[in-house]
Amino acid sequence: MRKEAFAAPVADEAATRTGRVSSRLTIARGGLLVVVGAFALLTPGFLSVPSLTTLLTTASFVGCLAMAMTFITISGNIMSFALGGTAAVAAVVFVHVLNAFGYAPAVIAALVAGALVTAAQGALVGALRANPIIVSIAANVLIYGVAEWLTNNETAHISEEALGLLIKGKLFGLPVEFCAFVLVTIIGQLVLTFTVFGRNLFYIGSGFRAAEAVGLPTVRTTIGAYCWAGLFSAVAGILLASRFNQANMEFALRYDYDAIAAVLVGGTAIQGGSGSMMRTFVGVAAISIIQVVLLLHGLREEWRLLIMGLVVLAVVILYSSRQRG
Amino acid sequence: MARHLIDPAYRPFVFFVAVILGLVLVDIGEGNILTSATAFSSLQYFSTFGLVALGLGLTMLIGEFDLSVGGLFGLGGCVAVLTGNENAWVGIACALATGLGFGLIQGLIITGFRLGSVAVTLGGLLTANGLAYVLTLNKTITFDDIDLALALNEPIATVFSIRSIVALAFFAIAIVIFSTMRVGRDLIATGSDRRAAMVSGVGVDKILIASFALSASISALGGALLSYGLASASPAGLADVLVPAIAAAILGGVSLAGGVGTPFGLAVGVLTLSVLRSGLNALGVPPFVNSIASGTILFAVAIIDAPYLARQLRSLGSRLRGA
């Protein structure tokens, strides 16, 4: 795909780097949260503990995938269609290893499985410059094909004795899934802000050839971005398996679209080179709050999907005209 | 040979021959592959995702990417079944109008705001999908005209059906227009170098808007025809045509960079995937073999197309020689 398929013309990109415009962007994002938040607070029942707990828990699954997606988007590789599949693989691996060997080996095995699945794609994308969208679609088709071959699409259940090993319930009054999500966000942001890898990732995302010309480790960095994406997807898989005491390949089926929607709503540019975990966190928060508010207003699940689509369209248009302003 | 495999102009035929040879070799002595039944079911698959692939391929040709085709395929089917129970033509017209409206709006947003098509059509995909859920209230809706459903899939001349004839006709029209009229060259020019195309007087914005309108319309039409043929539609059941459509387009030699590809190559790409799928069915292998085969072929094309492949092979070769 040509660069124009994703990006506004170069001049606009330069404009976003000036402080004036970026502070306006921050105001736009802040405004989004305030509006959504106010709408939420005016909804009766929103502040009740059960509804908040549900909100935080469900947001965490997609949230971890959105953090994973953010690495790929910043690296200039748009999005992956295989992160939901990766999460499902990690969930199935987690359940099987948990039943056989216990909790810590299960977590490690799931994380390794997730990272391996995506690192292989990262190698193709980084070393050969293969098209990331095609690679992720091919990977997703292969993941589901191989999984069906190996598991017959059966659901893996966590055995009775292993159930006691799971970490469930609340930590500091918050659902444990949400704590994991916050931890993932913080780790992701620290990696982006304070490591050489994180800095290189932004350079590669804003201009691969330039990054290559100055001798940055483009291959290693791209594989790294995909590895982190795999690790965070695996966290989503572990959370899902722990929540439902089972795992199957259907688990995260449509999560890829929700995740990229959260990344875009948060304001990370789809052409790469800019963005942050905090932005994606805002995106996840905004989307989840909208979902819960719609449900509380008695709108059915179907309307949620439609309004999500319109929100993504609106945000894509809104941010672009802000950037040029 | 190797260079022809890499050259996108030859690729559709290389893969087509390879797939048929592979299937026939596996099938030697069984006689499952080279039958009219396999040909008929190949063409049925062709009609299922051929129109979507044609629309998507058209937007890829001009260097853009229409992610929304899968959503419009599902929405088109739901709209057609909801409005077409009295008169099937009304349903088809409504599905086409829905697609046309969606495509025009997406094209106008992309050209008006100078936005990337991936981001915009991602929003379009989610919106179309959501609209399908809202219209059907998340239920499977049925089409009452069973006679029409049967007639659409009735074999004609052993291997064709009305559905596959419609899909083939669209490809035939596209091939003729593309090779004889100016718009074919304008599409290629828009896809290869947009600035140069604009300077030489190509109405780039018009081409863009028309491509997205056409892509969305024929995707919706494809969904409508499939839903009529199945005598039912559901918002979830029709969503998974994007993957075979992309696979068919890149197998058909349409480059993701834009500017390379023809409707004829695209047709051969769709046919290759259709033959692979119906051939594997005829061999009686479990469904996952089809996924693994499709995934492997997609990986192969992604690697063959990768711009740094030659460089990496060279450096690998010199490293091996040095060692």
Interface residues (C-beta under 8 A of the other chain):
Chain A: M1 R2 E4 A5 F6 A7 A8 P9 D12 I78 L124 A127 L128 R129 A130 N131 I133 I134 V135 I137 A138 A139 N140 V141 L142 Y144 G145 V146 E148 W149 Y257 I260 A261 L264 I270 Q271 R300 E301 E302 W303 R304 L305 L306 I307 M308 G309 L310 V312 L313 V316 I317 S320 S321
Chain B: M60 G63 E64 F65 I109 F113 R114 L115 G116 S117 V118 A119 V120 L122 G123 G124 L125 L126 T127 A128 N129 G130 L131 Y133 V134 T136 L137 N138 G191 R194 P235 V243 I246 A247 I250 L256 A257 G258 P286 P287 F288 V289 N290 S291 I292 S294 G295 T296 L298 F299 V301 A302 I303 D305 A306 P307 Y308 L309 Q312
